[in-house]
Amino acid sequence: MRRSVRTLFAVVLATATFSVVAGLPASAQTPPPPAPGDVGPGPATYAVGKRTIQITTEPGRTLTADVWYPADAATTAGLPKSEYTFPGLAYTSSVAFDAPPVSTAGPFPLVVYSHGSGGLRYVSAFLTEALAARGFVVVAVDHTGNTALDAFAKTTLPRKEILRLRPVDIRAEIATMTSADPSNPFAGSVDATRIGLVGHSAGSTGVLMTAAGADGSAAPPGVKAVVAMGPYVDPITDQQLASLKLPVMLIGGTLDTTTPIKTQTERAWKDIPGKPLDRVDLTGGGHQSYSDVCYYQELIATKPDTAAPVVKAVDDFAKSACLAKFLPITKAHTLIDRYAIGFLERYVAGDKAAAKLLKPTEPKIVSFQTK
C-alpha cells in the first residue's frame, strides 16, 4: 500500500476516534449496532476463521488479503471475534473468529472474491463469511489503486491499468492459496481443482476477464464457475464473452443505475454461452445491495465525530442500496447468499443437492432464468 494511503488511513482513523480521547467519555458514546449475522442458506456447517495475509501479484505490487475459511467449533473456544478495520469505522464480526486453525475436514473448494471500484476486500463480508461457514475457503484482496483508500488519497489508477491488474491480482490469489509451499498457512487445505470466482461491478469485470483469458492468458486451471454481481461488461469484447463456456451466474438489480440490467446483464445474457447460464434479477436491488455499506451507515450514526471523508464516502455508496425505495438490505443479502452460494455449491463444490437452491422463489422479488 502506498505511503500516502497509509498516512491518510492514520489521519482519518485518528480524526474519527478523537471524540473518545478528547471529547465525550466512552460511557457517553452510543453503542454500535450489532454486526450483521449469517443469512446464508440453511444452517452453517463450520465455524468461520479469518486471517489477513499479504499477496504479491507482480514485482512491486503486494496486496493485503483477507481469508475466510472453515474452522472446527472446538478450536475457536476462547478466541476473539475478528475485526474489520474500515477507516474510522472498525467493527467486530459477529461470525468470524480471529485466526483459528483451518478445519481438518478439507481440502476445501476455493472462492476468489473481487470488490467493486472504490471498495475494500471485506466490503461483502455478509457473503464471504457465509461461504466459509458452508465449506469454502474465500480470499479477497484490496485491489490497490482502485480502493476506498485510493479514492480518499486521490491515488486511483487510470481505468486501463485497473482493468489490466484485475486478472493479474486474481491469478496471484489463486496461485498463493493453492501453493504447497510450507510458508502458506493454507497449504493442503485448498482443493486446486475446485475454484470459483465471484466479483461485484468492476470485480465482476475482473473475474469474467480472468475466466475468459481476456488478458492473453488461459483461464486458470481448476476454475469451475463464475458469479458476476451487478455485472459490468462494457470492457469485455463479444468474443471474450463468447469464450465463457463454464457455468456463469449473473445477479442484477432493477434499480441499479450504475451497471443497469438493460445495458450490462442483458448483453452478458445474450453473449455468454456457458452452460448453465443462470440469471437472477432482484426487484428493488441497487448497485450496492451486494455490499455491507448499509451497516457502515448505521455504524456512523453511533459515531457523530467520524471523519467527514468517511461519512461522505459511505453516504454516497449508501444512496445505491439503503434508501427506502430499495429492497431491504437483509432481504437482498439473504437472496444473494441463497443464489450465489447455491450456485457455487452446485458447480464448484459439486454438491448436486444444492440444485434445490437454484429454483425460482419469491416471484414478486426474484426473476430467475436459466439456459
C-alpha positions as CSV (number, residue, x, y, z in Angstrom):
1,M,0.0,0.0,0.0
2,R,1.3,3.4,-0.9
3,R,2.8,5.6,1.9
4,S,0.2,8.4,1.1
5,V,-2.6,5.9,1.5
6,R,-1.2,4.6,4.8
7,T,-0.8,8.2,6.0
8,L,-4.3,9.1,5.1
9,F,-5.6,6.0,6.8
10,A,-3.9,7.1,10.0
11,V,-5.2,10.6,9.8
12,V,-8.7,9.5,9.1
13,L,-8.6,7.0,11.9
14,A,-7.2,9.5,14.4
15,T,-9.8,12.1,13.5
16,A,-12.6,9.5,13.8
17,T,-11.5,8.5,17.3
18,F,-10.7,12.0,18.6
19,S,-14.0,12.4,20.4
20,V,-13.3,9.4,22.6
21,V,-9.9,10.7,23.5
22,A,-10.5,14.4,23.9
23,G,-14.3,14.8,23.8
24,L,-17.1,12.7,25.2
25,P,-16.2,10.0,27.6
26,A,-16.5,6.4,26.3
27,S,-19.6,5.9,28.5
28,A,-21.4,8.7,26.7
29,Q,-20.9,7.2,23.3
30,T,-23.8,5.4,21.6
31,P,-23.1,1.7,21.5
32,P,-22.6,0.4,17.9
33,P,-25.3,-1.7,16.3
34,P,-24.5,-5.4,16.3
35,A,-22.6,-6.6,13.2
36,P,-24.6,-8.4,10.6
37,G,-25.1,-12.1,11.2
38,D,-25.1,-15.1,8.8
39,V,-28.1,-15.0,6.4
40,G,-26.8,-17.8,4.2
41,P,-29.0,-20.7,3.1
42,G,-29.6,-23.4,5.6
43,P,-27.5,-23.9,8.8
44,A,-23.8,-23.2,8.9
45,T,-21.6,-26.3,8.7
46,Y,-18.5,-24.8,10.2
47,A,-17.3,-22.1,12.5
48,V,-15.6,-19.3,10.5
49,G,-12.0,-18.3,10.8
50,K,-10.4,-15.1,9.3
51,R,-6.8,-14.3,8.7
52,T,-5.1,-11.3,7.0
53,I,-2.1,-12.1,4.7
54,Q,0.0,-10.4,2.1
55,I,-0.1,-11.5,-1.6
56,T,2.5,-10.3,-4.2
57,T,0.8,-10.2,-7.6
58,E,3.7,-8.8,-9.7
59,P,7.0,-7.2,-8.9
60,G,6.5,-4.1,-6.7
61,R,2.8,-4.9,-6.1
62,T,2.0,-6.6,-2.8
63,L,-1.7,-6.5,-1.6
64,T,-3.4,-7.1,1.7
65,A,-5.8,-10.0,1.6
66,D,-8.4,-11.4,4.0
67,V,-9.0,-15.1,4.0
68,W,-12.2,-16.6,5.5
69,Y,-12.2,-20.3,6.0
70,P,-14.0,-23.3,7.7
71,A,-12.9,-23.9,11.3
72,D,-13.9,-26.6,13.7
73,A,-16.0,-25.1,16.5
74,A,-13.9,-26.7,19.2
75,T,-10.8,-24.8,18.1
76,T,-12.5,-21.4,18.4
77,A,-13.1,-21.6,22.2
78,G,-11.6,-18.6,23.9
79,L,-10.7,-16.8,20.7
80,P,-11.9,-13.2,20.0
81,K,-14.0,-12.4,17.0
82,S,-12.2,-10.9,14.1
83,E,-12.2,-7.2,13.3
84,Y,-12.9,-5.2,10.1
85,T,-10.9,-2.0,10.1
86,F,-12.7,0.3,7.8
87,P,-11.1,3.7,8.4
88,G,-12.7,5.2,11.5
89,L,-15.4,2.6,11.5
90,A,-13.7,-0.5,12.8
91,Y,-16.1,-3.1,14.0
92,T,-16.1,-6.7,15.3
93,S,-17.6,-9.5,13.3
94,S,-20.5,-11.5,14.8
95,V,-19.5,-14.5,12.8
96,A,-15.7,-14.8,12.1
97,F,-13.1,-15.8,14.7
98,D,-9.6,-14.4,14.7
99,A,-7.2,-17.0,13.2
100,P,-8.2,-20.4,14.5
101,P,-6.7,-23.4,12.7
102,V,-8.3,-24.4,9.4
103,S,-10.7,-27.3,9.8
104,T,-9.2,-30.7,9.3
105,A,-12.1,-31.8,7.1
106,G,-10.6,-30.3,4.0
107,P,-9.3,-29.8,1.4
108,F,-12.0,-27.2,0.6
109,P,-13.0,-25.5,-2.6
110,L,-11.6,-22.0,-3.1
111,V,-13.5,-18.8,-3.9
112,V,-11.8,-15.6,-5.0
113,Y,-13.9,-12.5,-4.4
114,S,-13.1,-9.3,-6.2
115,H,-14.5,-6.0,-4.9
116,G,-16.0,-3.2,-6.9
117,S,-14.4,0.1,-7.9
118,G,-13.7,2.1,-4.7
119,G,-14.4,-0.9,-2.5
120,L,-12.4,-2.9,0.0
121,R,-11.6,-6.6,0.5
122,Y,-14.2,-7.1,3.2
123,V,-16.9,-4.9,1.9
124,S,-19.1,-8.0,1.2
125,A,-18.4,-9.9,4.5
126,F,-22.1,-11.0,4.6
127,L,-21.3,-13.2,1.6
128,T,-17.6,-14.2,2.3
129,E,-18.4,-15.2,5.9
130,A,-21.4,-17.2,4.8
131,L,-19.4,-19.0,2.2
132,A,-16.7,-20.0,4.7
133,A,-19.4,-21.3,7.1
134,R,-20.6,-23.6,4.3
135,G,-17.2,-25.1,3.5
136,F,-15.3,-22.7,1.2
137,V,-12.0,-21.0,1.7
138,V,-12.5,-17.4,0.4
139,V,-9.8,-15.0,-0.4
140,A,-10.2,-11.3,-1.2
141,V,-7.5,-8.6,-1.7
142,D,-7.7,-4.8,-1.6
143,H,-7.1,-4.0,-5.3
144,T,-4.6,-1.2,-4.6
145,G,-5.1,1.7,-6.9
146,N,-8.9,1.1,-7.0
147,T,-9.9,1.0,-3.3
148,A,-11.8,3.4,-1.0
149,L,-8.5,4.4,0.5
150,D,-7.2,5.3,-3.0
151,A,-10.3,7.4,-3.6
152,F,-9.6,9.3,-0.3
153,A,-5.9,9.8,-1.3
154,K,-6.6,10.5,-5.0
155,T,-4.3,7.7,-5.9
156,T,-6.8,5.8,-8.1
157,L,-5.1,4.3,-11.1
158,P,-6.2,5.0,-14.7
159,R,-9.0,2.8,-16.0
160,K,-6.8,0.9,-18.4
161,E,-4.4,-0.1,-15.6
162,I,-7.2,-1.1,-13.3
163,L,-8.6,-3.4,-15.9
164,R,-5.1,-4.9,-16.6
165,L,-4.5,-5.5,-13.0
166,R,-7.7,-7.3,-12.0
167,P,-6.8,-10.6,-13.7
168,V,-3.2,-10.2,-12.5
169,D,-4.4,-10.0,-8.9
170,I,-6.9,-12.8,-9.2
171,R,-4.4,-15.2,-10.8
172,A,-1.9,-14.4,-8.0
173,E,-4.6,-15.0,-5.3
174,I,-5.2,-18.5,-6.8
175,A,-1.5,-19.3,-7.0
176,T,-0.9,-18.2,-3.5
177,M,-3.8,-20.0,-1.9
178,T,-3.1,-23.3,-3.8
179,S,0.6,-23.3,-3.2
180,A,2.1,-26.3,-1.5
181,D,4.9,-24.1,0.0
182,P,5.2,-24.7,3.8
183,S,5.0,-20.9,4.3
184,N,1.4,-21.0,3.0
185,P,-0.8,-21.3,6.1
186,F,-3.5,-22.9,3.8
187,A,-1.2,-25.4,2.1
188,G,-3.1,-28.7,1.9
189,S,-6.4,-27.1,2.9
190,V,-7.4,-25.8,-0.6
191,D,-8.6,-28.0,-3.4
192,A,-6.9,-26.5,-6.6
193,T,-9.3,-28.4,-8.8
194,R,-12.4,-26.7,-7.4
195,I,-12.2,-22.9,-7.8
196,G,-15.0,-20.3,-8.1
197,L,-14.7,-16.6,-9.0
198,V,-17.1,-14.0,-7.6
199,G,-17.0,-10.3,-8.4
200,H,-19.1,-7.2,-7.9
201,S,-19.2,-4.4,-10.6
202,A,-15.6,-3.9,-11.6
203,G,-14.8,-7.0,-9.7
204,S,-17.2,-8.9,-12.0
205,T,-15.3,-7.5,-15.0
206,G,-12.1,-8.9,-13.4
207,V,-13.5,-12.4,-12.8
208,L,-15.1,-12.7,-16.2
209,M,-11.9,-11.5,-17.9
210,T,-9.9,-13.9,-15.9
211,A,-12.2,-16.9,-16.8
212,A,-12.2,-15.7,-20.4
213,G,-8.5,-15.4,-20.7
214,A,-9.1,-11.8,-21.8
215,D,-5.6,-10.8,-20.7
216,G,-3.9,-13.2,-23.1
217,S,-3.6,-16.0,-20.6
218,A,-5.6,-19.2,-20.5
219,A,-8.2,-19.4,-17.8
220,P,-6.6,-20.6,-14.6
221,P,-6.9,-24.4,-14.3
222,G,-9.4,-25.5,-11.7
223,V,-11.9,-22.6,-12.2
224,K,-15.3,-24.2,-12.4
225,A,-17.8,-21.3,-12.2
226,V,-18.2,-17.6,-12.1
227,V,-20.7,-15.4,-10.2
228,A,-21.0,-11.8,-11.5
229,M,-22.9,-9.4,-9.2
230,G,-24.0,-6.1,-10.6
231,P,-22.1,-7.1,-13.7
232,Y,-20.1,-4.6,-15.7
233,V,-19.3,-6.0,-19.1
234,D,-18.6,-2.9,-21.2
235,P,-14.8,-3.5,-21.2
236,I,-15.2,-7.1,-22.4
237,T,-15.5,-7.9,-26.1
238,D,-18.2,-10.1,-27.6
239,Q,-15.5,-12.7,-28.5
240,Q,-14.3,-12.8,-24.9
241,L,-17.9,-13.2,-23.6
242,A,-18.4,-15.9,-26.2
243,S,-15.4,-17.9,-24.8
244,L,-17.1,-18.3,-21.4
245,K,-18.3,-21.8,-21.7
246,L,-18.2,-22.7,-18.0
247,P,-21.2,-22.2,-15.6
248,V,-21.9,-18.5,-15.0
249,M,-24.4,-16.7,-12.8
250,L,-25.5,-13.1,-13.3
251,I,-27.2,-11.3,-10.4
252,G,-28.6,-7.8,-11.2
253,G,-30.9,-5.3,-9.5
254,T,-33.7,-3.5,-11.2
255,L,-32.8,-0.2,-9.5
256,D,-29.1,-0.4,-10.4
257,T,-28.3,2.7,-12.4
258,T,-24.5,2.2,-12.3
259,T,-24.5,-1.1,-14.1
260,P,-28.1,-1.3,-15.4
261,I,-29.6,-4.7,-16.3
262,K,-30.6,-3.3,-19.7
263,T,-27.1,-2.5,-20.8
264,Q,-24.9,-4.9,-18.8
265,T,-26.8,-8.0,-17.7
266,E,-28.7,-8.3,-21.0
267,R,-25.5,-8.2,-23.1
268,A,-23.9,-10.9,-20.9
269,W,-27.1,-12.9,-21.0
270,K,-27.1,-12.8,-24.8
271,D,-23.4,-13.4,-25.5
272,I,-22.2,-15.9,-22.8
273,P,-22.7,-19.5,-24.0
274,G,-21.8,-21.1,-20.6
275,K,-24.0,-24.0,-19.6
276,P,-25.7,-23.4,-17.4
277,L,-26.1,-19.6,-17.6
278,D,-28.2,-18.5,-14.7
279,R,-29.7,-15.1,-14.3
280,V,-31.2,-13.6,-11.1
281,D,-32.9,-10.1,-11.3
282,L,-33.7,-8.6,-7.9
283,T,-36.7,-6.2,-7.9
284,G,-35.5,-3.2,-6.0
285,G,-31.9,-4.2,-5.9
286,G,-29.3,-1.4,-6.2
287,H,-25.7,-1.3,-7.1
288,Q,-24.5,-1.5,-3.5
289,S,-27.0,-4.2,-2.4
290,Y,-24.0,-6.6,-2.7
291,S,-22.1,-4.8,0.0
292,D,-22.2,-4.1,3.7
293,V,-22.5,-0.3,3.2
294,C,-25.9,0.0,4.9
295,Y,-24.3,-1.4,8.1
296,Y,-21.5,1.1,7.8
297,Q,-24.1,3.9,7.6
298,E,-25.8,2.5,10.8
299,L,-22.4,2.5,12.5
300,I,-21.7,6.1,11.5
301,A,-24.9,7.1,13.2
302,T,-23.4,6.0,16.6
303,K,-20.2,7.9,15.9
304,P,-21.0,11.5,15.4
305,D,-17.4,12.6,15.1
306,T,-16.5,10.2,12.3
307,A,-14.2,12.0,9.8
308,A,-16.1,13.8,7.1
309,P,-14.4,12.0,4.2
310,V,-15.5,8.7,5.6
311,V,-19.1,9.9,6.2
312,K,-19.3,11.3,2.6
313,A,-17.9,8.1,1.0
314,V,-20.3,5.9,2.9
315,D,-23.3,8.1,2.3
316,D,-22.5,8.3,-1.4
317,F,-22.4,4.5,-1.7
318,A,-25.5,4.1,0.6
319,K,-27.6,6.1,-1.9
320,S,-27.3,3.0,-4.2
321,A,-28.7,0.5,-1.6
322,C,-30.0,1.9,1.6
323,L,-32.9,4.3,0.8
324,A,-36.5,3.2,1.3
325,K,-37.1,2.6,-2.4
326,F,-34.6,-0.3,-2.4
327,L,-35.1,-3.9,-1.5
328,P,-34.5,-4.1,2.3
329,I,-30.8,-4.9,2.7
330,T,-31.3,-8.0,4.9
331,K,-33.7,-9.4,2.3
332,A,-31.3,-8.5,-0.5
333,H,-28.4,-10.3,1.3
334,T,-30.5,-13.3,2.1
335,L,-31.4,-13.8,-1.6
336,I,-27.9,-13.0,-2.9
337,D,-26.5,-15.6,-0.4
338,R,-29.0,-18.2,-1.5
339,Y,-28.4,-18.0,-5.2
340,A,-24.6,-17.2,-5.2
341,I,-23.8,-19.9,-2.6
342,G,-26.2,-22.4,-4.1
343,F,-24.6,-21.9,-7.5
344,L,-21.0,-22.3,-6.1
345,E,-22.0,-25.3,-4.0
346,R,-23.5,-27.0,-7.1
347,Y,-20.9,-26.1,-9.7
348,V,-17.7,-25.6,-7.7
349,A,-18.1,-27.9,-4.7
350,G,-20.0,-30.4,-6.8
351,D,-22.9,-30.8,-4.5
352,K,-25.9,-31.9,-6.6
353,A,-28.3,-31.3,-3.6
354,A,-27.6,-27.6,-3.9
355,A,-29.7,-27.6,-7.1
356,K,-32.7,-27.0,-4.8
357,L,-31.4,-23.5,-4.1
358,L,-31.3,-22.7,-7.8
359,K,-35.1,-22.6,-8.3
360,P,-37.4,-19.6,-8.6
361,T,-38.5,-18.2,-5.3
362,E,-40.4,-15.1,-4.1
363,P,-41.7,-14.2,-7.6
364,K,-42.6,-10.7,-6.6
365,I,-38.9,-10.0,-5.9
366,V,-36.9,-12.5,-7.9
367,S,-36.9,-13.2,-11.6
368,F,-34.9,-16.4,-12.1
369,Q,-33.9,-17.7,-15.6
370,T,-31.5,-20.4,-16.8
371,K,-30.3,-21.6,-20.1
